[in-house]
Amino acid sequence: MSSFAIAVIPGDGVGPEVIEAGRRVLARAAELFELELAFTELPWGSQYYFQHGRMMPADALELLQSFDAIYLGAVGHPDIPDHITLNGLLLPIRRGFDLYVNLRPAILYEGVSSPLQGRQAGDIDLVIVRENTEGEYAPVGGFLYHQQPEEVALQTAVFTRRGIERVVRFAFQLAMNRRHRLASITKSNAQAFGMVLWDRVFQAVAREFHHVETESLLVDAATMHLVRRPETFDVIVASNLFGDILSDLAAVLTGSIGLAASANLDPSRRFPSLFEPVHGSAPDIAGKGLANPIGAILAGAMMLEHLGATDAAEAVQRAVRAVLAEGRVRTADLGGSACTAEMTEAVLSRLES
């Protein structure tokens, strides 16, 4: 029997609700496929901040390093500035463990409606590969004349050949296992250094993958094309900022951000990778049992796949697809009135069958 140690950080807002749903589905999948998942819950996040003045303990990365994977609910609280919550928990884990690939699938499932007219199930099936540790989100910059009328803020984007090449190569390898199409997104007409380097590295790596059809798009054109012709995209690779924005757009085009899952990966497997739903802490519905747990459940399936438990991962994905296709149980973001618990029970029932 394969055994895996999972660090669970339920986090903030609806995080504890959707992570509990995901844990139930994962636990049942583990029973069905003879896996042992040992969950260890870590009470880090905004409540920890209120008590200790920081989002997680100083030795958090050392504690996390012993686990096989990390399962995160959400980060964010209305009473704490977002740059404190994000830079206090999620971003230090991404950078400290060099989780340089952020993987975000976007699929229009049967039974789910897209806001785009005339799109049917399967018309949108793409994956965004987002560079996850440098680029526009690199923690390089500072304030001059801080809190004075003439205050100046500097925010420096950092692009390295190594950082670009490894995420671009990952995207090409992913495209080889899908439909052999890869789009690279930059803004090199206006950002003439980092983005030009990105384009050059992309072109160099492309010469090694003759069977992958490529296109390079400026981010404004890519945004329009993603709305106008989403069916033409297979794998998209983009910088930290552009990948962040485009992946949220893709989630909405496939019906709801509540369905969106993501993986923060260390492909070398030196460190534990992190898996999370995309929707955030949603403080307006926190504690009401209304959140859609599908994003967290699918993030759990991505975690199983990363750990090598592919049969269990596929079973969870099939259960989700069946529930969505049936359309009987829908949370509010999908146009229904079901609660978190009802959606979870529906997935568990399908998983059993």
Backbone torsions as a table, in degrees:
resi	resn	phi	psi	omega
1	MET	NA	127.5	176.9
2	SER	-74.9	139.6	-177.5
3	SER	-127.0	136.4	-178.3
4	PHE	-135.6	138.3	176.6
5	ALA	-98.8	122.1	-175.3
6	ILE	-115.9	121.7	172.1
7	ALA	-83.6	126.3	-177.4
8	VAL	-112.1	120.3	175.4
9	ILE	-117.3	91.7	-178.1
10	PRO	-59.9	-36.3	173.7
11	GLY	77.3	-136.4	-165.8
12	ASP	-114.5	165.3	172.7
13	GLY	56.2	-124.3	-179.7
14	VAL	-79.0	-3.6	-178.3
15	GLY	-50.5	-53.1	179.7
16	PRO	-58.4	-34.1	-178.7
17	GLU	-69.0	-46.6	-176.6
18	VAL	-77.0	-30.4	177.8
19	ILE	-69.8	-36.5	175.5
20	GLU	-62.1	-40.9	176.3
21	ALA	-62.3	-45.9	179.8
22	GLY	-62.8	-39.8	179.1
23	ARG	-62.6	-39.3	179.6
24	ARG	-63.5	-43.2	179.7
25	VAL	-67.5	-43.5	179.0
26	LEU	-63.0	-40.8	-179.8
27	ALA	-62.9	-40.9	179.8
28	ARG	-69.8	-39.6	176.3
29	ALA	-61.8	-37.9	178.8
30	ALA	-62.7	-41.1	178.3
31	GLU	-63.4	-44.2	-176.1
32	LEU	-67.4	-29.9	-175.0
33	PHE	-113.7	19.0	173.3
34	GLU	54.9	52.6	174.0
35	LEU	-113.1	157.0	172.1
36	GLU	-117.7	113.4	177.0
37	LEU	-108.7	113.7	179.6
38	ALA	-99.4	105.1	-178.3
39	PHE	-89.5	132.4	173.4
40	THR	-122.5	114.3	-177.2
41	GLU	-85.3	133.4	179.7
42	LEU	-117.5	117.9	-171.8
43	PRO	-82.7	54.4	-177.7
44	TRP	-98.0	157.6	-179.9
45	GLY	135.4	-152.8	-173.6
46	SER	-67.5	-38.3	177.6
47	GLN	-64.9	-36.7	175.3
48	TYR	-63.2	-38.3	178.8
49	TYR	-63.0	-43.3	179.6
50	PHE	-61.3	-31.5	-177.9
51	GLN	-88.2	-32.8	-169.9
52	HIS	-122.0	-6.4	-179.8
53	GLY	77.0	12.7	176.3
54	ARG	-152.5	156.7	-174.0
55	MET	-77.1	-25.6	178.4
56	MET	-154.4	161.5	-176.3
57	PRO	-66.2	161.4	-177.2
58	ALA	-61.4	-30.8	-178.9
59	ASP	-98.5	25.8	-175.2
60	ALA	-58.9	-45.7	-177.8
61	LEU	-64.8	-37.1	177.0
62	GLU	-63.5	-39.5	178.2
63	LEU	-67.4	-41.0	-176.4
64	LEU	-71.6	-25.4	-172.4
65	GLN	-63.5	-21.0	-178.7
66	SER	-81.2	-7.3	-177.0
67	PHE	-91.9	160.2	177.5
68	ASP	-82.9	-26.6	-179.5
69	ALA	-161.8	163.4	179.5
70	ILE	-123.5	133.3	-178.1
71	TYR	-117.7	110.3	-172.7
72	LEU	-112.4	138.0	179.5
73	GLY	-85.2	-66.2	-178.0
74	ALA	-168.6	158.1	177.9
75	VAL	-131.6	130.3	176.2
76	GLY	142.7	138.2	179.7
77	HIS	-145.3	136.5	-176.7
78	PRO	-61.5	-20.1	-178.7
79	ASP	-95.2	2.4	178.6
80	ILE	-127.7	128.8	178.4
81	PRO	-54.6	141.0	-175.0
82	ASP	-60.1	-33.3	-178.1
83	HIS	-68.9	-21.9	176.5
84	ILE	-78.7	-46.1	-178.4
85	THR	-65.5	-44.3	-176.6
86	LEU	-70.0	-45.2	-179.4
87	ASN	-76.9	-7.3	178.6
88	GLY	-95.5	-11.7	-176.0
89	LEU	-139.8	-70.7	-170.9
90	LEU	-66.3	-49.4	-176.2
91	LEU	-64.6	-39.9	175.1
92	PRO	-61.3	-32.3	177.2
93	ILE	-69.7	-45.6	179.0
94	ARG	-57.4	-47.4	-176.1
95	ARG	-76.0	-42.6	-176.8
96	GLY	-63.7	-33.3	179.3
97	PHE	-100.5	6.7	177.8
98	ASP	53.1	48.4	179.0
99	LEU	-83.2	75.5	-165.9
100	TYR	-82.3	-7.5	176.1
101	VAL	-110.6	121.6	169.1
102	ASN	-106.6	115.3	-173.3
103	LEU	-106.2	121.6	-177.2
104	ARG	-131.9	98.8	175.6
105	PRO	-72.1	149.7	174.5
106	ALA	-137.7	110.5	-174.8
107	ILE	-127.9	132.2	172.2
108	LEU	-87.4	104.8	-174.9
109	TYR	-82.1	153.7	172.8
110	GLU	-60.2	134.6	-178.6
111	GLY	91.4	-4.7	179.0
112	VAL	-114.2	136.6	-178.7
113	SER	-96.6	136.0	172.9
114	SER	-89.8	147.2	173.3
115	PRO	-68.2	-10.5	176.8
116	LEU	-83.8	129.3	-177.1
117	GLN	-65.3	135.3	171.9
118	GLY	81.5	4.6	179.5
119	ARG	-87.1	132.6	-179.0
120	GLN	-111.7	168.0	178.7
121	ALA	-53.8	132.1	179.4
122	GLY	89.8	-13.7	179.3
123	ASP	-65.9	-31.6	177.2
124	ILE	-114.0	117.4	178.9
125	ASP	-152.4	91.1	-175.2
126	LEU	-138.3	165.8	176.5
127	VAL	-132.3	130.2	175.4
128	ILE	-99.9	125.2	176.0
129	VAL	-103.5	110.0	-175.5
130	ARG	-105.7	128.0	172.5
131	GLU	-63.9	134.1	-160.2
132	ASN	-120.9	-1.2	-173.2
133	THR	-128.9	-10.9	-179.8
134	GLU	-136.5	-133.1	178.7
135	GLY	65.1	-139.4	-176.0
136	GLU	-71.6	-17.8	-178.2
137	TYR	-98.8	9.8	176.5
138	ALA	-62.5	136.1	-176.3
139	PRO	-79.7	59.6	-177.4
140	VAL	-120.2	118.6	-178.7
141	GLY	155.1	-163.1	179.5
142	GLY	167.1	-179.0	-179.9
143	PHE	-111.4	144.4	171.0
144	LEU	-122.6	139.8	-173.6
145	TYR	56.9	45.8	-171.9
146	HIS	-57.6	131.4	178.2
147	GLN	64.8	18.5	175.7
148	GLN	-107.8	161.7	-176.7
149	PRO	-57.7	-32.0	-178.2
150	GLU	-94.8	25.5	-175.2
151	GLU	-55.1	142.0	177.5
152	VAL	-126.2	135.5	175.4
153	ALA	-118.4	133.0	176.5
154	LEU	-114.7	127.9	177.4
155	GLN	-129.1	111.6	-172.7
156	THR	-105.0	124.3	172.6
157	ALA	-79.9	139.5	-178.2
158	VAL	-122.5	119.1	176.6
159	PHE	-122.1	123.5	177.4
160	THR	-113.5	149.5	177.3
161	ARG	-58.2	-42.8	179.0
162	ARG	-61.1	-46.6	-177.4
163	GLY	-64.2	-40.8	179.1
164	ILE	-69.0	-47.2	-173.9
165	GLU	-62.1	-41.6	-175.6
166	ARG	-69.5	-35.8	179.8
167	VAL	-76.9	-34.5	176.4
168	VAL	-66.0	-41.7	178.6
169	ARG	-63.3	-41.2	176.4
170	PHE	-58.6	-43.6	-178.6
171	ALA	-64.5	-40.4	177.2
172	PHE	-62.9	-43.6	179.5
173	GLN	-63.5	-37.0	176.2
174	LEU	-65.5	-43.8	179.3
175	ALA	-61.1	-34.7	177.7
176	MET	-61.8	-27.2	179.8
177	ASN	-95.3	2.0	178.5
178	ARG	-119.1	-120.1	-174.2
179	ARG	-104.9	14.7	171.8
180	HIS	62.9	36.6	175.3
181	ARG	-131.5	136.0	-178.3
182	LEU	-140.6	129.2	176.5
183	ALA	-113.4	131.0	176.6
184	SER	-105.1	132.6	-173.9
185	ILE	-115.0	123.2	176.9
186	THR	-140.7	-169.0	171.4
187	LYS	-144.2	52.9	-170.6
188	SER	-75.0	-10.7	175.1
189	ASN	-73.1	-27.7	-178.5
190	ALA	-109.2	-27.6	180.0
191	GLN	-109.8	91.9	-162.6
192	ALA	-87.5	10.5	178.9
193	PHE	-121.0	-74.6	-178.5
194	GLY	-58.7	-43.9	-177.3
195	MET	-74.1	-31.1	175.0
196	VAL	-67.4	-39.9	174.6
197	LEU	-60.2	-43.6	177.8
198	TRP	-56.0	-49.0	-178.8
199	ASP	-59.8	-42.8	-178.7
200	ARG	-65.3	-41.8	179.4
201	VAL	-66.9	-41.5	178.4
202	PHE	-58.6	-45.6	-179.6
203	GLN	-64.2	-37.2	-179.7
204	ALA	-67.5	-44.5	179.7
205	VAL	-67.8	-35.3	-178.9
206	ALA	-57.9	-30.3	-179.4
207	ARG	-65.8	-16.1	178.1
208	GLU	-89.5	-10.5	-174.8
209	PHE	-124.5	75.1	-173.4
210	HIS	-66.9	-21.9	-175.3
211	HIS	-91.2	3.6	178.7
212	VAL	-105.2	123.8	175.7
213	GLU	-78.4	129.3	-175.0
214	THR	-121.1	155.7	167.6
215	GLU	-146.3	145.8	176.3
216	SER	-113.9	124.2	-175.1
217	LEU	-124.8	143.4	168.1
218	LEU	-72.7	148.2	-170.0
219	VAL	-62.5	-33.0	179.2
220	ASP	-68.3	-40.4	175.7
221	ALA	-66.4	-39.8	179.9
222	ALA	-61.5	-39.3	178.7
223	THR	-61.4	-44.1	178.3
224	MET	-65.2	-44.8	-177.7
225	HIS	-66.9	-32.6	179.2
226	LEU	-64.6	-31.1	175.7
227	VAL	-82.8	-41.4	-173.3
228	ARG	-78.9	-38.4	-176.5
229	ARG	-141.0	58.7	-176.5
230	PRO	-62.9	-25.0	-177.7
231	GLU	-67.6	-15.3	-178.9
232	THR	-85.0	-8.2	-178.9
233	PHE	-94.6	140.8	177.0
234	ASP	-117.9	-72.5	173.8
235	VAL	-117.1	135.6	176.7
236	ILE	-119.5	132.8	174.7
237	VAL	-119.1	134.8	-174.0
238	ALA	-152.9	164.0	178.5
239	SER	-68.4	173.9	-176.1
240	ASN	-55.3	-50.8	-178.0
241	LEU	-70.5	-50.8	-176.4
242	PHE	-65.3	-38.4	177.7
243	GLY	-65.3	-36.2	177.9
244	ASP	-61.7	-49.5	-176.7
245	ILE	-68.7	-48.1	-177.0
246	LEU	-64.4	-33.9	-179.0
247	SER	-69.4	-34.4	175.4
248	ASP	-68.9	-38.9	174.8
249	LEU	-61.0	-44.8	-179.7
250	ALA	-61.9	-38.1	179.1
251	ALA	-62.6	-42.3	179.5
252	VAL	-67.2	-38.8	179.8
253	LEU	-64.7	-23.4	179.5
254	THR	-97.7	16.4	167.8
255	GLY	117.9	-38.7	-178.9
256	SER	-174.3	139.9	174.4
257	ILE	-69.3	-15.8	176.3
258	GLY	-68.4	-13.4	177.9
259	LEU	-94.8	-7.9	-168.2
260	ALA	-86.5	131.0	177.9
261	ALA	-118.5	159.1	177.8
262	SER	-146.9	156.6	175.9
263	ALA	-126.3	134.7	172.4
264	ASN	-106.4	107.6	-165.3
265	LEU	-111.2	141.1	162.0
266	ASP	-105.2	95.2	-176.8
267	PRO	-58.7	-24.3	178.8
268	SER	-76.4	-15.5	178.8
269	ARG	63.3	27.6	172.3
270	ARG	-71.1	-31.8	-175.6
271	PHE	-127.8	161.7	177.2
272	PRO	-68.8	135.8	174.9
273	SER	-84.0	160.7	-173.7
274	LEU	-120.5	139.0	-175.7
275	PHE	-127.8	136.1	-173.1
276	GLU	-156.4	151.9	167.0
277	PRO	-72.6	160.5	-174.1
278	VAL	-90.5	-19.1	-163.5
279	HIS	-68.7	-14.1	-179.8
280	GLY	82.7	-171.0	-170.1
281	SER	-83.3	-16.5	176.1
282	ALA	42.2	62.2	-174.4
283	PRO	-61.5	-22.2	-179.0
284	ASP	-67.3	-24.1	179.4
285	ILE	-118.1	7.6	-178.0
286	ALA	-61.3	136.8	177.8
287	GLY	81.0	0.0	-176.9
288	LYS	-99.9	-5.4	179.9
289	GLY	69.5	27.8	-176.1
290	LEU	-106.7	-11.2	-174.0
291	ALA	-66.8	145.1	175.4
292	ASN	-77.5	119.7	-178.3
293	PRO	-84.7	-1.7	-172.1
294	ILE	-62.8	-40.6	178.7
295	GLY	-57.6	-43.8	178.6
296	ALA	-68.3	-38.2	179.8
297	ILE	-65.7	-43.1	178.7
298	LEU	-69.6	-32.6	173.5
299	ALA	-62.5	-38.2	175.3
300	GLY	-62.7	-38.4	176.8
301	ALA	-64.9	-39.4	176.0
302	MET	-62.3	-36.3	177.7
303	MET	-65.3	-44.7	177.6
304	LEU	-59.8	-42.8	179.8
305	GLU	-62.6	-43.2	179.2
306	HIS	-62.3	-35.0	-179.3
307	LEU	-78.8	-4.2	178.6
308	GLY	94.9	1.2	179.4
309	ALA	-89.7	65.1	-171.3
310	THR	-67.5	-35.8	179.6
311	ASP	-64.0	-43.2	178.3
312	ALA	-65.3	-41.9	179.3
313	ALA	-60.7	-45.2	-179.3
314	GLU	-66.3	-34.1	178.0
315	ALA	-65.3	-42.0	177.6
316	VAL	-64.3	-43.4	179.4
317	GLN	-63.0	-40.7	178.1
318	ARG	-63.8	-40.1	179.4
319	ALA	-62.5	-43.7	178.3
320	VAL	-62.9	-46.1	179.7
321	ARG	-59.2	-40.9	-178.5
322	ALA	-65.5	-43.1	179.5
323	VAL	-63.6	-44.2	179.9
324	LEU	-66.5	-39.8	-179.2
325	ALA	-66.0	-38.1	179.6
326	GLU	-65.5	-39.3	174.8
327	GLY	75.4	6.9	-177.8
328	ARG	-76.7	-36.4	-179.0
329	VAL	-111.9	117.5	-179.6
330	ARG	-138.0	133.1	172.9
331	THR	-79.5	171.8	-172.1
332	ALA	-60.3	-35.9	-179.0
333	ASP	-65.8	-18.5	178.0
334	LEU	-102.4	10.2	177.6
335	GLY	91.0	10.5	-179.2
336	GLY	-112.4	-162.0	-177.9
337	SER	-131.5	10.4	-178.1
338	ALA	-71.2	151.1	177.3
339	CYS	-93.4	175.4	-179.5
340	THR	-57.7	-44.9	-177.0
341	ALA	-63.7	-40.1	-179.2
342	GLU	-66.0	-41.0	177.8
343	MET	-65.7	-39.4	178.6
344	THR	-63.0	-44.9	179.5
345	GLU	-63.1	-36.5	178.7
346	ALA	-63.5	-43.1	178.7
347	VAL	-66.2	-41.7	178.8
348	LEU	-61.9	-40.5	179.2
349	SER	-62.9	-43.6	178.2
350	ARG	-66.5	-36.5	179.6
351	LEU	-63.1	-38.5	178.7
352	GLU	-64.2	-35.5	-175.3
353	SER	-86.7	NA	NA
